[in-house]
Amino acid sequence: MAVSRKPGPAGCRLALAIVAGFAPVTFAQSPPVTADYAVTVSEQYTDNHVFSGQSTFITTVTPSLVLRRDTEISKVAVQAAVSGTSYSNSRAAKDAVSYRLGLDTTFIRDRNTFRFDADVVRDSRFSTVPGSPDFQLARAQRTSYTFDPTFIRSLTERLSVNVGAGYTSTAFDQSLNGALFDFTNTRVSSGLQYRVTELDTIGVSASSARYRTDPDTTSSDSTSLQANWDRRWTERLETTVAFGQTQSTTRTRRNAVICSSPNIIDCLLGLAPFVTVPVGTQSDTNTPTWNVTGAYRFAERSVLSVRYGQDILPSAGGAVTTRELTTVSVNHQISERISGNASYQRSQSTFTGLPGVTSATSVFESISLRMAYNLASDWSLDGAVTRSESTVQSGSRVAHAVFFSIRKDWRNNRIWP
């Protein structure tokens, strides 16, 4: 007959050692959920708010929250923010509150990477008051939903492919006499990247997009092909060059007055003209697109970045607009806590036009100087001076602004477990 034996002191110590050895591993495989809290208070003075001719102080308070959980194969972050904005001059704008909820996720397994980003934004857009004897802004609430999934597959150490999609839906609570358009914008894309050498990477991509207004007055369908080349010349200099072609078709279903700029506010403020699109028209355009970027580190703490490109965007009414964008910026790390930035931007938007509609061009330029100072205990200060100018057929408009903000962060607060 078999005799059972109870473990002696040595057996107990061995069993406890095994349990103790596995316990930390079990808990280590369940990373905690952490939270980052922040509050930002900013004050801005502008002598020409959104080129309205009105000067005002703009006070904004923004509390924000980021919940994150990172593991070896996934990163998940939920972002939430509320912004309250107050204007000292009620004729310049109306006080407003905006909300944002976002989700950023990344999953990595073997050679596969899946990313999914989503945003819900509830904010205000301003428009001129119809029939007002002088300039005054009215507020219209806007709700936008955006979803962007992307899948990347590494076939080899040098070759990878990707597919993606996008969906954006924007709706206004009121149309302000037809000045604001609800719209949906959808796209699909795919591409591949091949690392030729340690310094060179080439790639090609294709995409298709559809922009449609609601009510369905105008719509545009665009198909784009593009090739790109990334080159790291030295430890200090790297460039990216991309060239492509975009084929667009714009259709109208009834007479509509649309904005010739991608941003409806340009037309509402007279920075770009409204155009009347007749019923039953169709326009096909074939536009070259390009994008050239470069970054040069000319000192241990200084970086010069340059970008020049042309792309196709749907205008505020559904037709397409060609945009030419130029940006130049210099970033300098003055010390471990102080950094500075000087930047210049120029954007030229040209309405491609439809049969019977005259093309229009609007130009926007801005130059800014910015300083940031990181204080102890997660406090930071930020200040900037900006000069903006918009030129249209009727003349030029110039605005100056001074910006200052203070921010307090509470990082890495363990929530669970």
Helices and strands as residue ranges (DSSP letters): H 9-28, E 33-46, G 49-51, E 56-70, E 74-87, E 96-109, E 112-128, E 137-154, E 159-172, E 182-195, E 200-214, E 218-232, E 237-252, E 256-259, H 264-268, E 274-277, E 282-299, E 302-314, E 320-333, E 338-351, E 361-374, E 379-392, E 395-416
